Amino acid sequence: MISMTRGLAPPAAPRAGVFEDMERDDNRRGPERDETDQFHRLVRQLVLDGDRRAAYAGRAARRTLAAMAPGATTAPLLGLGASGGAV
C-alpha cells in the first residue's frame, strides 16, 4: 500500500523553465533594433529642442571643448617614451 505522506520518487530538483530559457536567449542577443532606434530618435529630438531653445535665447549650443572651455587643454592619449614605444 502506498502512503499519502511519501511519494514514490524524491522530488525533482528545481531547474530553469521555458521562461528563463527565453530570457537568457533574449539577453544573449542584446538590444533589439527598435529599442536602439527609439533611443536615437529621442536623443535627436532632445538635441533639436536644445538647439531651438538656444537659438531663441540668442545663443548657440556649444559642441566642442574649445567652445565650452576656451583655453582648456586635454592630456594626450598616446605619447612616445624614451624607448620609442607608446606609453
N, C-alpha and C positions, 0 to 999 in steps of 0.2 A: 504494500500500500504506500502511496506517495504522500508525504507530509505536506501540509499547506505552508509550513514555515520555511521549508528548504526546497529549493528548485533542484532540477536535475543537473544543471551545469552552473559553474560560477558565472557571475555577471561579466559581461564583456567590458573590456577597458574602454574608456571614452576615447573617441577619435574625431578628427575633423570631419564635418559633414559636407554636403554639397555646397552650402553657402560659403563656408570657409575656403573651399577649393576655388570657387568662382571669384571670391575676393582676392585671394592670393594671385590668381591669373591676371585679374584686372590691375593689381598693383605692379605686377611684373611688366605689364605693357606700358605703364606710365601715363602721363596726361594725354587725354584724347584731343583730337584736333579741334573740336568745337569748344572745349574748355580754354585752350590757348587763344583761339580766335576771339572769344568773348573778352578775355583779359586784354588782348592787344587793342580791341575796339574801345574798351573802357579807358585805357591809357591814352589813346589818340584823342578821345573825347575830352579828357581832363586837360591835355596839353592845349588843344584848341580853345577850351574855355579859359585857361590861364592866359594864353596869348591875347584873346579878345579882351579880357579884363585889364591886362597891362596896357594894351593899345588905347583903351577907353580912358585910362588914367594918365596917358601921355608917356608911358614908359614902354620899354621892350624887354621881353624875357631874356635873362642872361643865360647863355648857352655854353660858354667856355669859362675856364678858370681865369683867364685874363680879364674877362668881363665881370666875373663875380668878385675877384680879389686882385685888383691891379697891383702889379709888382710882386706878387707871390710866385715862388718857385717850388718845384717838386724835386725830390731826390731822384736821381737816375735809377732806373730799374736794373740795368746791367752796366758794369764798368770793367775796365781792363786792369788786372792786378799786375804785380811785378813779374809774374810768370807768363804773362801774356794771355792767360785764360780768363774766362768770365768769373766774376766774383759773386 
